[in-house]
């Protein structure tokens, strides 16, 4: 190669590196806002207004609280199950269908402002509600629709369970993005599934206005730990309830005390540091710039899913097939390896031929029963 060609190539590399350097800073936002409990459609209007405000301040990503639309089911936390029927039905009536009118409006806002949007919704899929996280890319495409894999405590009366299909990191305009809701962060295997897919930004959502200061303290520790362990940025949003809203949820003074605190809207660096003072009360928009070079700075020391991992000793098996109640015969052969019956098979096992699942099951039953008498 001639010297002139080498010099030209070096200039092109320098130019490319300069452009990459320009992209290292990504401004993001986390919204701590209250839903409109008595007019659920109005919550969507607040979401659109907040997207517009964040974009006007240069944000390229915004994260909203857990099941903000139409609202988090606070009633289930402070009322006996037998007394929640009417409120549960009202939640069904105002839940989000995906795709549907709500997703269309939010997608349009994302595309208009060129911003990635992470929105928590109560999703209705026929007769079941789900705690769902929706990720809209900056062009308005729905990049991810994931359901909370295990609702917590009172939430199990409200929502169905999600599946491994949602434990997916997606490539967006701001980088590789993963998401978990609330106490899913206490499931280390769920978190590791995202780490192993090399998430760069982690979107976290909590309900807020619950349990008190201890909830906020635990949340803050959890968020910082995940940022450190994953070597990624964490953008967390929690909801907020006003005193007037709390009064409409329950008339029990003792239970009203439970619906306070537990807010920690925060943006954390891969070094475990807050990039802005967290929001712990009131509505507001937290904004910070992410220096993406900090990911390499952290991971060169400790990459949990790379040079610090020992897959020959420890590794995660993820069933990322969507959970289905009906499997048509025509699709059975193609999906047989995704069946729960194969969950215990080695990672490198060959696909089972059609019909062998039944034979293996028969063999196991025979062993359990022992010799024929």
Secondary structure, 3 states (H helix, E strand, C coil): CCHHHHHHHHHHHHHHHHHHHHCCEEEEEEEECCCCCCCHHHHHHHHHHHHHHHHHCCCCEEECCCCCECCCCCHHHHCCHHHCHHHHHHHHHHCECCCCHHHHHHHHHHHHHCCEEEEEEEEEECCEEEEEEEEECCCCCEEEEEECCCCCHHHHHCCCCCCHHHCCCEEECCEEEEEEEHHHHHCHHHHHHHHCCCCCEEEEEECCCCCEHHHHHHHHHHHHHHHHHHCCEEEEEECCCCHHHHHHHCCCHHHHHHCCECCCEEEECCCCCECCCCECCCCEEEEEEEECHHHHHHHCCCCCCCCCCCCCCCCCCCCCCCCCCCCCHHHHHHHHHHCHHHCCCCCCCCCCCCCHHHHHHHHHHHHHHCCCC
